[in-house]
Amino acid sequence: MNSLKGPASYFPSIEAKYGRPIEEWKDLIRGQNGMKHMELVKWLKEDHGMGHGHANALVADTLRDGR
């Protein structure tokens, strides 16, 4: 059973589906200076083909960590 909670519960499937480690995705998100949450979600969806739930979880967790 997956013990991860919240946005992190998506991380194993994000890594498996999109082929990059989570820290690499977070680094890409942090590199998008000045973009707000939903702008980052849209960017991940449009430029990287990520689904909305996965993109939203990654952005939420990255922003919660602080840039």
mmCIF file of the N, C-alpha and C atoms, coordinates in Angstrom:
data_MODEL
# 
_entry.id   MODEL 
# 
loop_
_atom_site.group_PDB 
_atom_site.id 
_atom_site.type_symbol 
_atom_site.label_atom_id 
_atom_site.label_alt_id 
_atom_site.label_comp_id 
_atom_site.label_asym_id 
_atom_site.label_entity_id 
_atom_site.label_seq_id 
_atom_site.pdbx_PDB_ins_code 
_atom_site.Cartn_x 
_atom_site.Cartn_y 
_atom_site.Cartn_z 
_atom_site.occupancy 
_atom_site.B_iso_or_equiv 
_atom_site.pdbx_formal_charge 
_atom_site.auth_seq_id 
_atom_site.auth_comp_id 
_atom_site.auth_asym_id 
_atom_site.auth_atom_id 
_atom_site.pdbx_PDB_model_num 
ATOM 1   N N  . MET A 1 1  ? 0.839  -1.191 0.000   1.00 0.00 ? 1  MET A N  1 
ATOM 2   C CA . MET A 1 1  ? 0.000  0.000  0.000   1.00 0.00 ? 1  MET A CA 1 
ATOM 3   C C  . MET A 1 1  ? 0.880  1.249  0.000   1.00 0.00 ? 1  MET A C  1 
ATOM 4   N N  . ASN A 1 2  ? 0.467  2.249  -0.728  1.00 0.00 ? 2  ASN A N  1 
ATOM 5   C CA . ASN A 1 2  ? 1.218  3.499  -0.833  1.00 0.00 ? 2  ASN A CA 1 
ATOM 6   C C  . ASN A 1 2  ? 0.992  4.344  0.417   1.00 0.00 ? 2  ASN A C  1 
ATOM 7   N N  . SER A 1 3  ? 2.073  4.655  1.140   1.00 0.00 ? 3  SER A N  1 
ATOM 8   C CA . SER A 1 3  ? 1.948  5.424  2.381   1.00 0.00 ? 3  SER A CA 1 
ATOM 9   C C  . SER A 1 3  ? 2.087  6.920  2.146   1.00 0.00 ? 3  SER A C  1 
ATOM 10  N N  . LEU A 1 4  ? 2.384  7.331  0.911   1.00 0.00 ? 4  LEU A N  1 
ATOM 11  C CA . LEU A 1 4  ? 2.506  8.752  0.612   1.00 0.00 ? 4  LEU A CA 1 
ATOM 12  C C  . LEU A 1 4  ? 1.132  9.407  0.654   1.00 0.00 ? 4  LEU A C  1 
ATOM 13  N N  . LYS A 1 5  ? 1.098  10.641 1.115   1.00 0.00 ? 5  LYS A N  1 
ATOM 14  C CA . LYS A 1 5  ? -0.160 11.365 1.225   1.00 0.00 ? 5  LYS A CA 1 
ATOM 15  C C  . LYS A 1 5  ? -0.086 12.661 0.418   1.00 0.00 ? 5  LYS A C  1 
ATOM 16  N N  . GLY A 1 6  ? -1.244 13.219 0.105   1.00 0.00 ? 6  GLY A N  1 
ATOM 17  C CA . GLY A 1 6  ? -1.316 14.495 -0.598  1.00 0.00 ? 6  GLY A CA 1 
ATOM 18  C C  . GLY A 1 6  ? -0.682 14.406 -1.978  1.00 0.00 ? 6  GLY A C  1 
ATOM 19  N N  . PRO A 1 7  ? -0.123 15.526 -2.452  1.00 0.00 ? 7  PRO A N  1 
ATOM 20  C CA . PRO A 1 7  ? 0.463  15.544 -3.793  1.00 0.00 ? 7  PRO A CA 1 
ATOM 21  C C  . PRO A 1 7  ? 1.525  14.476 -4.014  1.00 0.00 ? 7  PRO A C  1 
ATOM 22  N N  . ALA A 1 8  ? 2.286  14.152 -2.979  1.00 0.00 ? 8  ALA A N  1 
ATOM 23  C CA . ALA A 1 8  ? 3.365  13.177 -3.123  1.00 0.00 ? 8  ALA A CA 1 
ATOM 24  C C  . ALA A 1 8  ? 2.842  11.788 -3.484  1.00 0.00 ? 8  ALA A C  1 
ATOM 25  N N  . SER A 1 9  ? 1.567  11.519 -3.221  1.00 0.00 ? 9  SER A N  1 
ATOM 26  C CA . SER A 1 9  ? 1.011  10.211 -3.571  1.00 0.00 ? 9  SER A CA 1 
ATOM 27  C C  . SER A 1 9  ? 1.014  9.988  -5.088  1.00 0.00 ? 9  SER A C  1 
ATOM 28  N N  . TYR A 1 10 ? 1.105  11.057 -5.857  1.00 0.00 ? 10 TYR A N  1 
ATOM 29  C CA . TYR A 1 10 ? 1.169  10.961 -7.316  1.00 0.00 ? 10 TYR A CA 1 
ATOM 30  C C  . TYR A 1 10 ? 2.586  10.688 -7.827  1.00 0.00 ? 10 TYR A C  1 
ATOM 31  N N  . PHE A 1 11 ? 3.598  10.901 -7.018  1.00 0.00 ? 11 PHE A N  1 
ATOM 32  C CA . PHE A 1 11 ? 4.978  10.891 -7.506  1.00 0.00 ? 11 PHE A CA 1 
ATOM 33  C C  . PHE A 1 11 ? 5.416  9.585  -8.169  1.00 0.00 ? 11 PHE A C  1 
ATOM 34  N N  . PRO A 1 12 ? 5.119  8.418  -7.595  1.00 0.00 ? 12 PRO A N  1 
ATOM 35  C CA . PRO A 1 12 ? 5.553  7.189  -8.273  1.00 0.00 ? 12 PRO A CA 1 
ATOM 36  C C  . PRO A 1 12 ? 4.979  7.059  -9.694  1.00 0.00 ? 12 PRO A C  1 
ATOM 37  N N  . SER A 1 13 ? 3.699  7.403  -9.863  1.00 0.00 ? 13 SER A N  1 
ATOM 38  C CA . SER A 1 13 ? 3.104  7.285  -11.195 1.00 0.00 ? 13 SER A CA 1 
ATOM 39  C C  . SER A 1 13 ? 3.610  8.375  -12.131 1.00 0.00 ? 13 SER A C  1 
ATOM 40  N N  . ILE A 1 14 ? 3.941  9.550  -11.615 1.00 0.00 ? 14 ILE A N  1 
ATOM 41  C CA . ILE A 1 14 ? 4.511  10.620 -12.450 1.00 0.00 ? 14 ILE A CA 1 
ATOM 42  C C  . ILE A 1 14 ? 5.866  10.168 -12.986 1.00 0.00 ? 14 ILE A C  1 
ATOM 43  N N  . GLU A 1 15 ? 6.699  9.635  -12.112 1.00 0.00 ? 15 GLU A N  1 
ATOM 44  C CA . GLU A 1 15 ? 8.019  9.167  -12.544 1.00 0.00 ? 15 GLU A CA 1 
ATOM 45  C C  . GLU A 1 15 ? 7.895  8.055  -13.581 1.00 0.00 ? 15 GLU A C  1 
ATOM 46  N N  . ALA A 1 16 ? 6.984  7.117  -13.343 1.00 0.00 ? 16 ALA A N  1 
ATOM 47  C CA . ALA A 1 16 ? 6.810  5.993  -14.263 1.00 0.00 ? 16 ALA A CA 1 
ATOM 48  C C  . ALA A 1 16 ? 6.263  6.444  -15.612 1.00 0.00 ? 16 ALA A C  1 
ATOM 49  N N  . LYS A 1 17 ? 5.297  7.358  -15.586 1.00 0.00 ? 17 LYS A N  1 
ATOM 50  C CA . LYS A 1 17 ? 4.636  7.758  -16.831 1.00 0.00 ? 17 LYS A CA 1 
ATOM 51  C C  . LYS A 1 17 ? 5.468  8.718  -17.667 1.00 0.00 ? 17 LYS A C  1 
ATOM 52  N N  . TYR A 1 18 ? 6.171  9.651  -17.019 1.00 0.00 ? 18 TYR A N  1 
ATOM 53  C CA . TYR A 1 18 ? 6.857  10.715 -17.757 1.00 0.00 ? 18 TYR A CA 1 
ATOM 54  C C  . TYR A 1 18 ? 8.376  10.556 -17.793 1.00 0.00 ? 18 TYR A C  1 
ATOM 55  N N  . GLY A 1 19 ? 8.909  9.539  -17.109 1.00 0.00 ? 19 GLY A N  1 
ATOM 56  C CA . GLY A 1 19 ? 10.301 9.157  -17.260 1.00 0.00 ? 19 GLY A CA 1 
ATOM 57  C C  . GLY A 1 19 ? 11.358 10.076 -16.677 1.00 0.00 ? 19 GLY A C  1 
ATOM 58  N N  . ARG A 1 20 ? 10.971 10.921 -15.757 1.00 0.00 ? 20 ARG A N  1 
ATOM 59  C CA . ARG A 1 20 ? 11.951 11.790 -15.088 1.00 0.00 ? 20 ARG A CA 1 
ATOM 60  C C  . ARG A 1 20 ? 11.744 11.691 -13.583 1.00 0.00 ? 20 ARG A C  1 
ATOM 61  N N  . PRO A 1 21 ? 12.832 11.795 -12.816 1.00 0.00 ? 21 PRO A N  1 
ATOM 62  C CA . PRO A 1 21 ? 12.665 11.815 -11.351 1.00 0.00 ? 21 PRO A CA 1 
ATOM 63  C C  . PRO A 1 21 ? 11.960 13.095 -10.901 1.00 0.00 ? 21 PRO A C  1 
ATOM 64  N N  . ILE A 1 22 ? 11.293 13.015 -9.775  1.00 0.00 ? 22 ILE A N  1 
ATOM 65  C CA . ILE A 1 22 ? 10.521 14.156 -9.257  1.00 0.00 ? 22 ILE A CA 1 
ATOM 66  C C  . ILE A 1 22 ? 11.401 15.384 -9.069  1.00 0.00 ? 22 ILE A C  1 
ATOM 67  N N  . GLU A 1 23 ? 12.609 15.210 -8.561  1.00 0.00 ? 23 GLU A N  1 
ATOM 68  C CA . GLU A 1 23 ? 13.470 16.382 -8.343  1.00 0.00 ? 23 GLU A CA 1 
ATOM 69  C C  . GLU A 1 23 ? 13.795 17.097 -9.658  1.00 0.00 ? 23 GLU A C  1 
ATOM 70  N N  . GLU A 1 24 ? 13.898 16.341 -10.737 1.00 0.00 ? 24 GLU A N  1 
ATOM 71  C CA . GLU A 1 24 ? 14.137 16.966 -12.040 1.00 0.00 ? 24 GLU A CA 1 
ATOM 72  C C  . GLU A 1 24 ? 12.926 17.803 -12.460 1.00 0.00 ? 24 GLU A C  1 
ATOM 73  N N  . TRP A 1 25 ? 11.724 17.258 -12.254 1.00 0.00 ? 25 TRP A N  1 
ATOM 74  C CA . TRP A 1 25 ? 10.514 18.036 -12.551 1.00 0.00 ? 25 TRP A CA 1 
ATOM 75  C C  . TRP A 1 25 ? 10.458 19.299 -11.688 1.00 0.00 ? 25 TRP A C  1 
ATOM 76  N N  . LYS A 1 26 ? 10.792 19.149 -10.404 1.00 0.00 ? 26 LYS A N  1 
ATOM 77  C CA . LYS A 1 26 ? 10.761 20.311 -9.509  1.00 0.00 ? 26 LYS A CA 1 
ATOM 78  C C  . LYS A 1 26 ? 11.775 21.370 -9.932  1.00 0.00 ? 26 LYS A C  1 
ATOM 79  N N  . ASP A 1 27 ? 12.941 20.948 -10.373 1.00 0.00 ? 27 ASP A N  1 
ATOM 80  C CA . ASP A 1 27 ? 13.937 21.902 -10.867 1.00 0.00 ? 27 ASP A CA 1 
ATOM 81  C C  . ASP A 1 27 ? 13.416 22.648 -12.088 1.00 0.00 ? 27 ASP A C  1 
ATOM 82  N N  . LEU A 1 28 ? 12.739 21.926 -12.988 1.00 0.00 ? 28 LEU A N  1 
ATOM 83  C CA . LEU A 1 28 ? 12.151 22.579 -14.166 1.00 0.00 ? 28 LEU A CA 1 
ATOM 84  C C  . LEU A 1 28 ? 11.091 23.607 -13.753 1.00 0.00 ? 28 LEU A C  1 
ATOM 85  N N  . ILE A 1 29 ? 10.260 23.236 -12.793 1.00 0.00 ? 29 ILE A N  1 
ATOM 86  C CA . ILE A 1 29 ? 9.222  24.145 -12.307 1.00 0.00 ? 29 ILE A CA 1 
ATOM 87  C C  . ILE A 1 29 ? 9.861  25.376 -11.667 1.00 0.00 ? 29 ILE A C  1 
ATOM 88  N N  . ARG A 1 30 ? 10.870 25.167 -10.836 1.00 0.00 ? 30 ARG A N  1 
ATOM 89  C CA . ARG A 1 30 ? 11.547 26.296 -10.173 1.00 0.00 ? 30 ARG A CA 1 
ATOM 90  C C  . ARG A 1 30 ? 12.206 27.229 -11.186 1.00 0.00 ? 30 ARG A C  1 
ATOM 91  N N  . GLY A 1 31 ? 12.570 26.703 -12.344 1.00 0.00 ? 31 GLY A N  1 
ATOM 92  C CA . GLY A 1 31 ? 13.205 27.511 -13.380 1.00 0.00 ? 31 GLY A CA 1 
ATOM 93  C C  . GLY A 1 31 ? 12.251 28.420 -14.134 1.00 0.00 ? 31 GLY A C  1 
ATOM 94  N N  . GLN A 1 32 ? 10.961 28.255 -13.917 1.00 0.00 ? 32 GLN A N  1 
ATOM 95  C CA . GLN A 1 32 ? 9.963  29.091 -14.589 1.00 0.00 ? 32 GLN A CA 1 
ATOM 96  C C  . GLN A 1 32 ? 9.651  30.306 -13.714 1.00 0.00 ? 32 GLN A C  1 
ATOM 97  N N  . ASN A 1 33 ? 10.563 31.223 -13.674 1.00 0.00 ? 33 ASN A N  1 
ATOM 98  C CA . ASN A 1 33 ? 10.447 32.377 -12.783 1.00 0.00 ? 33 ASN A CA 1 
ATOM 99  C C  . ASN A 1 33 ? 9.219  33.226 -13.080 1.00 0.00 ? 33 ASN A C  1 
ATOM 100 N N  . GLY A 1 34 ? 8.534  33.608 -12.008 1.00 0.00 ? 34 GLY A N  1 
ATOM 101 C CA . GLY A 1 34 ? 7.421  34.536 -12.111 1.00 0.00 ? 34 GLY A CA 1 
ATOM 102 C C  . GLY A 1 34 ? 6.087  33.912 -12.491 1.00 0.00 ? 34 GLY A C  1 
ATOM 103 N N  . MET A 1 35 ? 6.072  32.615 -12.758 1.00 0.00 ? 35 MET A N  1 
ATOM 104 C CA . MET A 1 35 ? 4.811  31.970 -13.123 1.00 0.00 ? 35 MET A CA 1 
ATOM 105 C C  . MET A 1 35 ? 4.040  31.572 -11.867 1.00 0.00 ? 35 MET A C  1 
ATOM 106 N N  . LYS A 1 36 ? 2.725  31.757 -11.929 1.00 0.00 ? 36 LYS A N  1 
ATOM 107 C CA . LYS A 1 36 ? 1.860  31.389 -10.814 1.00 0.00 ? 36 LYS A CA 1 
ATOM 108 C C  . LYS A 1 36 ? 1.439  29.928 -10.949 1.00 0.00 ? 36 LYS A C  1 
ATOM 109 N N  . HIS A 1 37 ? 0.797  29.424 -9.906  1.00 0.00 ? 37 HIS A N  1 
ATOM 110 C CA . HIS A 1 37 ? 0.424  28.013 -9.828  1.00 0.00 ? 37 HIS A CA 1 
ATOM 111 C C  . HIS A 1 37 ? -0.242 27.511 -11.116 1.00 0.00 ? 37 HIS A C  1 
ATOM 112 N N  . MET A 1 38 ? -1.343 28.113 -11.503 1.00 0.00 ? 38 MET A N  1 
ATOM 113 C CA . MET A 1 38 ? -2.077 27.596 -12.658 1.00 0.00 ? 38 MET A CA 1 
ATOM 114 C C  . MET A 1 38 ? -1.332 27.823 -13.969 1.00 0.00 ? 38 MET A C  1 
ATOM 115 N N  . GLU A 1 39 ? -0.490 28.832 -14.027 1.00 0.00 ? 39 GLU A N  1 
ATOM 116 C CA . GLU A 1 39 ? 0.358  29.026 -15.211 1.00 0.00 ? 39 GLU A CA 1 
ATOM 117 C C  . GLU A 1 39 ? 1.359  27.878 -15.326 1.00 0.00 ? 39 GLU A C  1 
ATOM 118 N N  . LEU A 1 40 ? 1.899  27.458 -14.192 1.00 0.00 ? 40 LEU A N  1 
ATOM 119 C CA . LEU A 1 40 ? 2.831  26.336 -14.178 1.00 0.00 ? 40 LEU A CA 1 
ATOM 120 C C  . LEU A 1 40 ? 2.140  25.028 -14.565 1.00 0.00 ? 40 LEU A C  1 
ATOM 121 N N  . VAL A 1 41 ? 0.920  24.839 -14.082 1.00 0.00 ? 41 VAL A N  1 
ATOM 122 C CA . VAL A 1 41 ? 0.154  23.645 -14.441 1.00 0.00 ? 41 VAL A CA 1 
ATOM 123 C C  . VAL A 1 41 ? -0.080 23.623 -15.956 1.00 0.00 ? 41 VAL A C  1 
ATOM 124 N N  . LYS A 1 42 ? -0.499 24.754 -16.496 1.00 0.00 ? 42 LYS A N  1 
ATOM 125 C CA . LYS A 1 42 ? -0.745 24.859 -17.937 1.00 0.00 ? 42 LYS A CA 1 
ATOM 126 C C  . LYS A 1 42 ? 0.536  24.576 -18.727 1.00 0.00 ? 42 LYS A C  1 
ATOM 127 N N  . TRP A 1 43 ? 1.652  25.109 -18.270 1.00 0.00 ? 43 TRP A N  1 
ATOM 128 C CA . TRP A 1 43 ? 2.945  24.898 -18.928 1.00 0.00 ? 43 TRP A CA 1 
ATOM 129 C C  . TRP A 1 43 ? 3.314  23.408 -18.950 1.00 0.00 ? 43 TRP A C  1 
ATOM 130 N N  . LEU A 1 44 ? 3.150  22.724 -17.825 1.00 0.00 ? 44 LEU A N  1 
ATOM 131 C CA . LEU A 1 44 ? 3.462  21.292 -17.771 1.00 0.00 ? 44 LEU A CA 1 
ATOM 132 C C  . LEU A 1 44 ? 2.551  20.499 -18.712 1.00 0.00 ? 44 LEU A C  1 
ATOM 133 N N  . LYS A 1 45 ? 1.285  20.885 -18.759 1.00 0.00 ? 45 LYS A N  1 
ATOM 134 C CA . LYS A 1 45 ? 0.341  20.188 -19.626 1.00 0.00 ? 45 LYS A CA 1 
ATOM 135 C C  . LYS A 1 45 ? 0.665  20.426 -21.100 1.00 0.00 ? 45 LYS A C  1 
ATOM 136 N N  . GLU A 1 46 ? 0.892  21.673 -21.456 1.00 0.00 ? 46 GLU A N  1 
ATOM 137 C CA . GLU A 1 46 ? 1.090  22.020 -22.869 1.00 0.00 ? 46 GLU A CA 1 
ATOM 138 C C  . GLU A 1 46 ? 2.478  21.658 -23.388 1.00 0.00 ? 46 GLU A C  1 
ATOM 139 N N  . ASP A 1 47 ? 3.498  21.927 -22.602 1.00 0.00 ? 47 ASP A N  1 
ATOM 140 C CA . ASP A 1 47 ? 4.868  21.715 -23.079 1.00 0.00 ? 47 ASP A CA 1 
ATOM 141 C C  . ASP A 1 47 ? 5.406  20.316 -22.804 1.00 0.00 ? 47 ASP A C  1 
ATOM 142 N N  . HIS A 1 48 ? 4.832  19.633 -21.821 1.00 0.00 ? 48 HIS A N  1 
ATOM 143 C CA . HIS A 1 48 ? 5.363  18.328 -21.429 1.00 0.00 ? 48 HIS A CA 1 
ATOM 144 C C  . HIS A 1 48 ? 4.330  17.206 -21.502 1.00 0.00 ? 48 HIS A C  1 
ATOM 145 N N  . GLY A 1 49 ? 3.115  17.517 -21.944 1.00 0.00 ? 49 GLY A N  1 
ATOM 146 C CA . GLY A 1 49 ? 2.096  16.498 -22.122 1.00 0.00 ? 49 GLY A CA 1 
ATOM 147 C C  . GLY A 1 49 ? 1.603  15.850 -20.846 1.00 0.00 ? 49 GLY A C  1 
ATOM 148 N N  . MET A 1 50 ? 1.737  16.549 -19.743 1.00 0.00 ? 50 MET A N  1 
ATOM 149 C CA . MET A 1 50 ? 1.353  15.990 -18.450 1.00 0.00 ? 50 MET A CA 1 
ATOM 150 C C  . MET A 1 50 ? -0.147 16.171 -18.229 1.00 0.00 ? 50 MET A C  1 
ATOM 151 N N  . GLY A 1 51 ? -0.751 15.202 -17.573 1.00 0.00 ? 51 GLY A N  1 
ATOM 152 C CA . GLY A 1 51 ? -2.160 15.318 -17.212 1.00 0.00 ? 51 GLY A CA 1 
ATOM 153 C C  . GLY A 1 51 ? -2.362 16.361 -16.121 1.00 0.00 ? 51 GLY A C  1 
ATOM 154 N N  . HIS A 1 52 ? -3.583 16.856 -16.006 1.00 0.00 ? 52 HIS A N  1 
ATOM 155 C CA . HIS A 1 52 ? -3.865 17.936 -15.059 1.00 0.00 ? 52 HIS A CA 1 
ATOM 156 C C  . HIS A 1 52 ? -3.567 17.545 -13.608 1.00 0.00 ? 52 HIS A C  1 
ATOM 157 N N  . GLY A 1 53 ? -4.016 16.376 -13.196 1.00 0.00 ? 53 GLY A N  1 
ATOM 158 C CA . GLY A 1 53 ? -3.801 15.963 -11.806 1.00 0.00 ? 53 GLY A CA 1 
ATOM 159 C C  . GLY A 1 53 ? -2.333 15.836 -11.454 1.00 0.00 ? 53 GLY A C  1 
ATOM 160 N N  . HIS A 1 54 ? -1.569 15.247 -12.358 1.00 0.00 ? 54 HIS A N  1 
ATOM 161 C CA . HIS A 1 54 ? -0.132 15.117 -12.120 1.00 0.00 ? 54 HIS A CA 1 
ATOM 162 C C  . HIS A 1 54 ? 0.545  16.473 -12.087 1.00 0.00 ? 54 HIS A C  1 
ATOM 163 N N  . ALA A 1 55 ? 0.217  17.334 -13.042 1.00 0.00 ? 55 ALA A N  1 
ATOM 164 C CA . ALA A 1 55 ? 0.819  18.667 -13.090 1.00 0.00 ? 55 ALA A CA 1 
ATOM 165 C C  . ALA A 1 55 ? 0.470  19.466 -11.835 1.00 0.00 ? 55 ALA A C  1 
ATOM 166 N N  . ASN A 1 56 ? -0.777 19.421 -11.440 1.00 0.00 ? 56 ASN A N  1 
ATOM 167 C CA . ASN A 1 56 ? -1.220 20.166 -10.263 1.00 0.00 ? 56 ASN A CA 1 
ATOM 168 C C  . ASN A 1 56 ? -0.519 19.666 -9.004  1.00 0.00 ? 56 ASN A C  1 
ATOM 169 N N  . ALA A 1 57 ? -0.381 18.360 -8.861  1.00 0.00 ? 57 ALA A N  1 
ATOM 170 C CA . ALA A 1 57 ? 0.287  17.794 -7.684  1.00 0.00 ? 57 ALA A CA 1 
ATOM 171 C C  . ALA A 1 57 ? 1.749  18.222 -7.626  1.00 0.00 ? 57 ALA A C  1 
ATOM 172 N N  . LEU A 1 58 ? 2.429  18.169 -8.750  1.00 0.00 ? 58 LEU A N  1 
ATOM 173 C CA . LEU A 1 58 ? 3.842  18.571 -8.789  1.00 0.00 ? 58 LEU A CA 1 
ATOM 174 C C  . LEU A 1 58 ? 4.018  20.041 -8.440  1.00 0.00 ? 58 LEU A C  1 
ATOM 175 N N  . VAL A 1 59 ? 3.192  20.885 -9.039  1.00 0.00 ? 59 VAL A N  1 
ATOM 176 C CA . VAL A 1 59 ? 3.294  22.327 -8.780  1.00 0.00 ? 59 VAL A CA 1 
ATOM 177 C C  . VAL A 1 59 ? 2.982  22.620 -7.325  1.00 0.00 ? 59 VAL A C  1 
ATOM 178 N N  . ALA A 1 60 ? 1.918  22.040 -6.803  1.00 0.00 ? 60 ALA A N  1 
ATOM 179 C CA . ALA A 1 60 ? 1.530  22.294 -5.405  1.00 0.00 ? 60 ALA A CA 1 
ATOM 180 C C  . ALA A 1 60 ? 2.652  21.903 -4.452  1.00 0.00 ? 60 ALA A C  1 
ATOM 181 N N  . ASP A 1 61 ? 3.242  20.739 -4.657  1.00 0.00 ? 61 ASP A N  1 
ATOM 182 C CA . ASP A 1 61 ? 4.302  20.281 -3.768  1.00 0.00 ? 61 ASP A CA 1 
ATOM 183 C C  . ASP A 1 61 ? 5.552  21.137 -3.909  1.00 0.00 ? 61 ASP A C  1 
ATOM 184 N N  . THR A 1 62 ? 5.883  21.514 -5.130  1.00 0.00 ? 62 THR A N  1 
ATOM 185 C CA . THR A 1 62 ? 7.067  22.348 -5.357  1.00 0.00 ? 62 THR A CA 1 
ATOM 186 C C  . THR A 1 62 ? 6.901  23.720 -4.723  1.00 0.00 ? 62 THR A C  1 
ATOM 187 N N  . LEU A 1 63 ? 5.744  24.339 -4.902  1.00 0.00 ? 63 LEU A N  1 
ATOM 188 C CA . LEU A 1 63 ? 5.517  25.663 -4.325  1.00 0.00 ? 63 LEU A CA 1 
ATOM 189 C C  . LEU A 1 63 ? 5.437  25.594 -2.804  1.00 0.00 ? 63 LEU A C  1 
ATOM 190 N N  . ARG A 1 64 ? 4.920  24.514 -2.283  1.00 0.00 ? 64 ARG A N  1 
ATOM 191 C CA . ARG A 1 64 ? 4.851  24.352 -0.819  1.00 0.00 ? 64 ARG A CA 1 
ATOM 192 C C  . ARG A 1 64 ? 6.262  24.268 -0.236  1.00 0.00 ? 64 ARG A C  1 
ATOM 193 N N  . ASP A 1 65 ? 7.180  23.633 -0.973  1.00 0.00 ? 65 ASP A N  1 
ATOM 194 C CA . ASP A 1 65 ? 8.572  23.535 -0.538  1.00 0.00 ? 65 ASP A CA 1 
ATOM 195 C C  . ASP A 1 65 ? 9.242  24.911 -0.508  1.00 0.00 ? 65 ASP A C  1 
ATOM 196 N N  . GLY A 1 66 ? 8.694  25.841 -1.261  1.00 0.00 ? 66 GLY A N  1 
ATOM 197 C CA . GLY A 1 66 ? 9.322  27.157 -1.430  1.00 0.00 ? 66 GLY A CA 1 
ATOM 198 C C  . GLY A 1 66 ? 10.295 27.089 -2.569  1.00 0.00 ? 66 GLY A C  1 
ATOM 199 N N  . ARG A 1 67 ? 10.380 28.157 -3.299  1.00 0.00 ? 67 ARG A N  1 
ATOM 200 C CA . ARG A 1 67 ? 11.267 28.177 -4.460  1.00 0.00 ? 67 ARG A CA 1 
ATOM 201 C C  . ARG A 1 67 ? 12.631 28.425 -3.972  1.00 0.00 ? 67 ARG A C  1 
# 
